[in-house]
Amino acid sequence: MSPQEIFDYKLGWKSYSFSVPFHSDWEMEYRDYCKENFNKWQWDMYKWSNVYEHTMLFEKIKDADKFKEFIDKR
């Protein structure tokens, strides 16, 4: 997929995405995890969703659960 196609595809599912909030100090590590374990069009990050908090958005609940399991191990 081209960058434009990825952007357009994400717009289709973002409004009903599965979200997983996390502390902003972990941004780089968690972003790297998503890059290694998911396709670019399956996830997105919403920065500063709350004080010291970012939120990962996922198209599918199984991906959100996999990510949540990863951060719960920390």
Residue, then its C-alpha position, 0 to 999 in steps of 0.5 A: m500500500s502507498p502512504q496515501e492508501i494507508f492514510d485513507y484506509k486508516l480513516g475508515w476504521k479509526s472512528y470505531s478502533f480499539s484503543v489502548p492507553f499507555h504512559s507517554d514515557w514508553e512511546m518509542e519502545y511501544r511504537d517500535y513494538c508495533k512497527e515490528n509486530f503489525n502492518k502499518w495500516q493496522w495501528d495508529m498512535y494518538k499522542w497526548s490523549n491525556v496528561y502524560e498519556h498516548t493511545m494506540l489505536f488498532e483496527k482489530i481487537k485481537d491486535a489491541d489485546k496482543f499489544k495490551e498483553f505486551i505492555d502488561k508484562r512491563 
